[in-house]
Amino acid sequence: MPPTIGDRLAHILDAIKSIELLLEEHSQTDLANNRHMRMALEREFEIISEASRRIPAKYKTTNEGIDWMRMADLGNRLRHAYDHIDLGILLQISEKDLPPLKRFIEEILSEESGN
C-alpha cells in the first residue's frame, strides 16, 4: 500500500529532525570535509523534496510562505546535478526554509490527529 498523506508528512518531519540533529552535531567544516555526512544531509533533503511533491494542493495553499516549487526543484538538483551541490545553499535552506515547514507539518499532523 502506498504511503498516505500522513505518512508523507511524517517523512518530511523526520527528515527535518534528522537535518537539525546533523547540523547540531557537526560544523559546516565537518560537513564539507566528510562525504558521508554531506551525503546524509543531501538524502534528507531528497526525502523532503520527494514527499512534498505528493502533498495535495489543498494543504499547500494554506501556507503560501513555503516555497513548494523550490523544494521540488532542490530534489531535482540533488539527483541530477549532484556534482554541483553547494553546501552553503543547503545550510541556508536549513536555516530559513525548514523552520516554517516544520511548524506547518506539525500543525497539520496535530489537526489530523485531533490534538
Secondary structure, 3 states (H helix, E strand, C coil): CCCCHHHHHHHHHHHHHHHHHHHHHCCHHHHHHCHHHHHHHHHHHHHHHHHHHCCCHHHHCCCCCCCHHHHHHHHHHHHHCHHHCCHHHHHHHHHHCHHHHHHHHHHHHHHHHCC
